[in-house]
Amino acid sequence: MTMAVCALLHVSVLLMGISSGQTSVIQTEQTMLAAFGGEAHLQCRLTQSKVVHHVTWQRIGPKGEVDMASYDEHFGKAVNKEFRERVEFIEAALQSCSIVIREVMEQDEGCYHCLFNSPEGSFTGRTCLQLYELHPPVLHVRASDSTAESAVSCSATGRPAPTVTLTVTQPDLHLSHYNTGSVNNTNGTVTVTTTAVLSGLHRNGAQVGCAARVLSAPQIEVLESVPEASAGGEQLFQTHITGSVCQADCWVCFSGLDEGSEDRGLSGWITVLIIILIVAVICAVLYAAAAAAAAATRLIKKYRSRNLQRSESMTEVSEMIEVLADTENNEVRNRTPAIQRKEQKSPGPSSHVVKKLNFDG
């Protein structure tokens, strides 16, 4: 019994030595970070030159290892069908092999194996992928009743819970009365909000910074200018976002934030109302003009229609007169020969009458 236990311990130590030796032969990152929706780069490299014929990448799932991609000295690169849309080789070699997973999602989180198959055996490396999510923080700096103090608030949302840090750019500014709270969101992210009171004299260009970080991923920093009074009593705020996610500058101008803001606000509303009334009057005039033009157009069309009807009636009368005239002329022509015949048949005066007349004369 004792010898059996000793033999078992000897085998266990031997296996541990082999495993440790294999691990030291392969260089890889134990934990890789990748942002949700981003890319994950997985790499394995042999630290010692070995005779390798085949390299395989596997994903360790609940039901065991699943082959994802492989590289062979004779057949080249191959990616399994279910991974072809998002998995691609970055480096395909027998001594160093790396892949990229694009548009990583929650099911990609976990551990992966890289296997270098050689006549000496299989050398296996292990790397685990951890996903994170981090949105740009939202920073607000609001002037309080006291001109020497401002309220600072910064919120950042991520997964896991981000770390939020407030900073100032001038030594005369001080942050105090820190308070931090968090809210768990339904999508698995956590929103962390940190507030503080900003005090001290500040010169032009003074800024407050807010940095958000998740795990060891690159941080995202936001800078906002401390409110300062400008000509006309306007307050200027500048926000600058830096980090690996985005970078932007924007200026926002708010008027009427000094002591006379109420009076200027009232006059501003009066100005707006006057403009609205002017626009309403212009719209009414344009509507009336359009209505008058439409009415005039209708009258013109009606007048033209009546003239057209009268013209058609006069044409019909003229045609009827011409027809009647033609008919009468025809009747006159038909009667004229008969009269002429009657005149030809009537006897002229007798010769003795003529003579008598001549005699009498």
SVG drawing of the C-alpha trace seen along z (x, -y; Angstrom):
<svg xmlns="http://www.w3.org/2000/svg" viewBox="-104 -118 120 120">
<polyline fill="none" stroke="black" stroke-width="0.4" points="0.0,0.0 2.8,-2.4 4.7,-1.6 1.6,-2.2 1.1,-5.6 4.7,-6.5 4.5,-5.4 1.4,-7.5 3.1,-10.5 6.1,-10.0 3.9,-9.9 2.1,-13.1 5.3,-14.9 6.6,-13.7 3.4,-15.0 3.6,-18.3 7.2,-18.6 6.2,-17.8 3.3,-20.3 5.6,-23.0 8.2,-22.3 5.6,-22.6 4.3,-25.9 7.8,-27.4 8.4,-26.4 5.4,-28.5 5.2,-32.3 1.7,-33.8 -0.4,-36.2 -2.2,-34.6 -5.1,-37.1 -6.1,-39.2 -8.4,-42.2 -10.7,-43.2 -13.6,-45.7 -17.1,-44.6 -17.5,-44.8 -13.8,-45.3 -11.0,-42.9 -9.1,-40.3 -5.6,-39.3 -4.4,-35.9 -0.8,-34.9 1.4,-31.9 5.1,-31.6 7.7,-28.9 10.7,-30.1 12.7,-27.1 13.2,-25.9 11.1,-22.7 10.2,-20.5 6.5,-21.3 4.2,-20.0 0.9,-21.4 -0.5,-24.2 -4.1,-24.3 -6.2,-26.9 -9.0,-25.7 -11.7,-27.3 -12.4,-25.7 -16.1,-25.5 -18.5,-23.9 -18.5,-20.7 -14.7,-20.6 -12.3,-21.9 -13.5,-23.1 -11.1,-23.4 -11.2,-26.9 -8.3,-27.2 -5.2,-25.4 -2.0,-25.8 -0.2,-22.9 3.1,-22.9 1.5,-21.1 -2.1,-22.3 -1.6,-25.8 -4.2,-27.8 -7.7,-26.6 -10.5,-28.1 -13.5,-26.0 -16.8,-27.0 -18.6,-28.3 -15.7,-30.7 -14.9,-32.0 -16.9,-35.2 -15.0,-36.6 -11.7,-34.6 -8.7,-35.2 -5.0,-34.4 -2.7,-37.3 0.5,-35.3 0.6,-31.7 3.9,-30.0 5.1,-26.8 7.1,-28.6 4.7,-31.5 1.0,-31.6 -1.6,-34.3 -5.3,-34.9 -7.7,-37.7 -11.4,-37.5 -13.4,-40.4 -16.5,-42.0 -16.1,-40.1 -19.2,-39.3 -20.1,-37.8 -19.8,-34.1 -16.2,-34.8 -15.1,-35.4 -13.2,-32.4 -9.9,-30.5 -8.2,-29.3 -5.5,-26.7 -2.7,-26.8 -1.2,-23.4 2.1,-22.9 2.2,-19.3 5.7,-17.8 7.3,-14.4 8.3,-15.1 4.6,-15.5 2.1,-18.4 3.2,-21.7 0.1,-23.5 -0.3,-27.1 -3.2,-28.7 -4.6,-32.2 -7.8,-33.6 -9.9,-36.4 -11.7,-38.9 -14.1,-41.4 -14.8,-44.9 -17.0,-47.8 -16.3,-51.4 -18.2,-54.5 -16.8,-58.0 -17.4,-59.7 -19.8,-62.6 -18.3,-65.6 -20.2,-68.6 -18.8,-71.7 -21.5,-74.0 -20.9,-77.3 -22.5,-77.5 -23.9,-80.6 -20.3,-81.3 -18.1,-82.5 -15.1,-80.6 -16.8,-77.2 -18.2,-74.9 -19.9,-71.6 -18.2,-68.9 -19.9,-65.6 -18.5,-62.8 -20.3,-59.6 -18.9,-56.7 -20.6,-53.5 -18.7,-50.2 -18.4,-46.5 -17.0,-45.6 -17.5,-48.7 -15.2,-51.5 -12.9,-53.5 -13.6,-57.3 -10.9,-59.8 -11.2,-63.6 -8.2,-65.9 -7.4,-69.7 -4.9,-71.4 -3.9,-74.3 -2.3,-74.1 -4.6,-76.9 -7.7,-74.7 -8.8,-72.1 -11.3,-69.3 -13.0,-68.2 -16.1,-66.5 -15.8,-63.5 -18.7,-61.2 -19.0,-58.1 -22.0,-55.9 -22.8,-53.2 -25.9,-51.9 -26.2,-48.4 -27.9,-48.6 -30.1,-45.9 -27.7,-45.2 -24.9,-44.2 -23.0,-47.5 -22.4,-49.6 -22.6,-53.4 -20.3,-55.0 -20.8,-58.7 -18.2,-60.7 -19.0,-64.2 -16.8,-66.8 -16.6,-70.5 -14.1,-72.7 -12.7,-75.6 -9.9,-78.1 -9.0,-80.9 -8.6,-80.0 -7.0,-81.7 -8.2,-81.6 -7.9,-78.2 -8.4,-76.3 -9.7,-72.8 -11.1,-69.9 -10.4,-66.4 -12.2,-63.1 -10.6,-59.8 -12.5,-56.5 -10.7,-53.1 -11.8,-49.5 -9.3,-46.8 -6.0,-47.5 -7.6,-48.8 -6.7,-52.2 -8.4,-55.0 -10.7,-57.6 -10.2,-61.2 -12.5,-64.1 -11.4,-67.8 -13.9,-70.6 -13.0,-74.3 -14.0,-75.9 -16.8,-78.4 -15.5,-81.9 -17.4,-85.2 -16.9,-86.7 -17.9,-90.0 -21.7,-90.5 -22.1,-88.2 -22.0,-84.9 -20.6,-81.7 -18.2,-79.7 -17.7,-75.9 -15.2,-73.9 -15.2,-70.1 -12.3,-68.0 -12.5,-64.2 -9.4,-62.1 -8.7,-58.4 -8.8,-55.4 -12.5,-55.6 -13.0,-59.2 -11.5,-62.6 -13.5,-65.8 -13.7,-69.5 -16.9,-71.4 -17.8,-74.9 -21.1,-75.7 -22.2,-79.3 -24.8,-80.1 -26.0,-83.7 -27.7,-85.4 -25.9,-83.5 -24.6,-86.5 -26.4,-88.8 -28.7,-90.4 -29.8,-87.1 -33.4,-87.4 -33.9,-90.8 -32.1,-89.7 -34.1,-86.5 -37.4,-88.5 -36.3,-90.8 -35.2,-87.7 -38.7,-86.2 -40.2,-89.5 -38.0,-89.5 -39.0,-86.0 -42.7,-86.8 -42.3,-89.9 -40.5,-87.8 -43.3,-85.2 -46.0,-88.0 -44.1,-89.4 -43.9,-86.0 -47.6,-85.4 -48.5,-88.8 -46.3,-88.0 -48.0,-84.6 -51.4,-86.2 -50.6,-88.8 -49.2,-86.1 -52.3,-84.0 -54.6,-86.9 -52.6,-87.7 -52.7,-84.1 -56.5,-84.0 -57.0,-87.3 -54.9,-86.0 -56.9,-82.8 -60.2,-84.7 -59.0,-86.9 -58.0,-83.9 -61.4,-82.4 -63.1,-85.6 -60.9,-85.8 -61.6,-82.2 -65.4,-82.8 -65.2,-86.0 -63.3,-84.2 -65.9,-81.3 -68.8,-83.8 -67.1,-85.6 -66.4,-82.2 -70.1,-81.3 -71.2,-84.6 -68.7,-84.3 -70.1,-80.8 -73.7,-82.2 -72.8,-85.0 -71.1,-82.6 -74.3,-80.4 -76.5,-83.6 -74.1,-84.6 -74.3,-81.2 -78.1,-81.2 -78.3,-84.6 -76.0,-83.4 -78.2,-80.4 -81.4,-82.5 -79.7,-84.9 -78.6,-82.1 -82.1,-80.7 -83.8,-84.0 -81.3,-84.6 -82.1,-81.2 -85.8,-81.9 -85.3,-85.3 -83.3,-83.6 -86.0,-81.1 -88.7,-83.8 -86.8,-86.1 -87.1,-84.1 -90.9,-83.8 -91.3,-87.5 -89.1,-88.1 -91.2,-85.7 -94.4,-87.5 -92.8,-90.8 -91.8,-89.3 -95.4,-88.0 -97.2,-91.3 -97.9,-93.1 -96.5,-96.5 -98.6,-99.5 -100.2,-99.3 -98.8,-101.1 -101.9,-103.3 -101.7,-104.4 -98.1,-105.3 -99.0,-107.2 -101.8,-108.9 -99.5,-109.9 -97.0,-111.3 -99.7,-113.2 -101.0,-114.7 -97.6,-115.8"/>
</svg>
